Amino acid sequence: MARAHRQPPPIAAALLLATVVTVLAALLVPMFAAPAANLAPRDLPIVVAGPAPAATALADRLSTAQPGAFDITIVADAASADAALRERRAYAAFVAGADGVALHTASAASPTVAALITQAAQQLGNAPPAVTDVVPADPDDPRGAGFAAGFLPLALTGLLVGILLAFVVRSRWAQLAGLIAYAVLSGLAGALVLRSWLGVVPGNLLADAAVVGLFSLALAAMLAGLGALLGRAGLALGVVLIFLVGNPLSAVAAAPQLLPQPWGEVGQWLPIGAGGTLLRSVAFFDGAGGAQAAWILAGYALVGLVLVLVGRAVVRPAPATSAAAAARSASERQAITNAQAGSAAA
């Protein structure tokens, strides 16, 4: 006769649960808080423009004032500097002229960086420099808070759809259809909300919708694909990698060059970071600087869709609890006993 499985006493289970969750919180707090608490320029791409002697001297002053903060490129004039900003090759430009130093920014690339650069520029001389915002952020979201906050629900719903499809839909082709439908609907709805309702992104509606749709597909397909490949373990791995790691490293609210390295660069290879970069590029810069992010998202989407089609794992609902199983077994044994008693009486 098989020995009954002994369950730990309730107090032990409660203490174990409390300990595990506390350890998890201790790991998650620094993961989310450390990047935000250590924001600082690290090889931040900027441009210095002006006549050779003056521009070189200005670049030296910037390098000396904040060693390692800037990756400086010297160009001939203000027009070349502004072109670098519009093409997302730099976040700001210091322009040396007869009247002193002027600062050109692209706050659409990162309002946080624009503010930090403005503070750095004020340390160069007695008078604050004149500031020209060449590519401004949306006037309804000048600090970029709405843009950054809008990515959290998009990411969460993408993960949720991938998990639900893995649990609820057994047919691989039906999962595939659900993922494509979600990408189209999420893209249109997300772009309408961000652009027309909240007013945090400008640009072409269909182009913005294409970016949001690709971002949503990358998240949902990757979760569903990992579920098809590894079952529950795959879903857990996807949530940890894409959200718990990818979200704090995404730099959607700042810039990758402000995070401790190499984590800022790592975040750009994960879907949330790539999605934020691509949407900024398409909405504010006519797509400039977004090619790598687009390829990364397309890669996640493609890999996820392939895994959905070829994966063999089946994600099933959680098994019944031990208490319920024990009750069911007791009921079955009682039914057998009653049947045997009835047979004996007959």
Buried (B, 14 or more C-beta within 10 A) or exposed (E): EEEEEEEEEEEEEEEEEEEEEEEEEEEEEEBEEEBEEEBEBBEBBBBBBBEEEBBBBBBEBBEEEBEEBBBBBBBEEBEBBBBBBBBBBBBBBBBBBEEEBBBBBBBBBBBBBBEBBBEBBBEBEEEEBBBBBBBBBBEEBBBBEBBBBBBBEBBEBBBEBBBBBBBEBEEBEEBBEBBBEBBBEBBBBBBBBBBEEBEBBBBEBEBBBBBBBBBBBBBBBBBBBBBBBBBBEBBEBBBEBBBBBBBBBBBBBBBBBBBEEEBBBBBBBBBBBBBBBBBBBBBBBBBBBBEBBBEBBBBBBBBBBBBBEEBEBEBEEEEEEEEEEBEEEEEEEEEEEEEEEEEEEE
